[in-house]
Amino acid sequence: MPVEPPSPPAVPPSGVPGPEQGDGSVVVERQPAKVVPPPMYQVVMLNDDYTPMEFVVMVLQEYFKRDLETATQIMLKIHHEGRGVCGVYSKDVAATKVELVLAAARRGGHPLQCIMEAA
């Protein structure tokens, strides 16, 4: 069985310039996209004279996944300095954590305050 040679490539119509005819087109190299990380926010708990220290430690363990020792250290910082950073998160996550803490404090009948600040 004889094999036919491949056919030559198609030639563009005479009115359309090709790359070999110098059509003046410019090839632009694609630049890699620069991804900017989202702004981060600190979740800060504020001291008050009524919320029990055990409740603050429980909130830090439950909502911020802190171990007992770390939660106790953060609670003591809140107690002595008036405020303490519970964690640093993206805006949506920080806002959700603040709402969870405030809801838990309301359910427990405590005046605990929690805010978020730009990190």
C-alpha positions, 0 to 999 in steps of 0.5 A: 500500500503506497503512502502519500506524502503529507499535504503542504500547510494552507496558505492564507488568502493574499489579502491577509498578511501572515507572520512571515509577511511582517504584519506589524503585530506584537506578541505580548508575554503574559505576566503572572498575576500578583495575588494580594493577601486579604487584610487581616484583623485581630479579634480582641477581648476586653476586660470587665469586672463581672465575667468570670475568668473560667468563662473567658478561658472556656470561650478561648478554648471553644471558639479560638481552639486554644489549649488550656495553658494558652487560654489561661495566659490570654485570659490573664493578659486581658485581666491585667492589661484590659485587653488581649488578642485572641487571634488574627483572621481575615475580615469575615472570619474575625467578624464571625468569631466576634459574633460567636463570642458575643452570643455566648456571653449573652447566653451566659448572662455576661457583659463580655465584650469582643471587638475586631481591629485591623492588624 
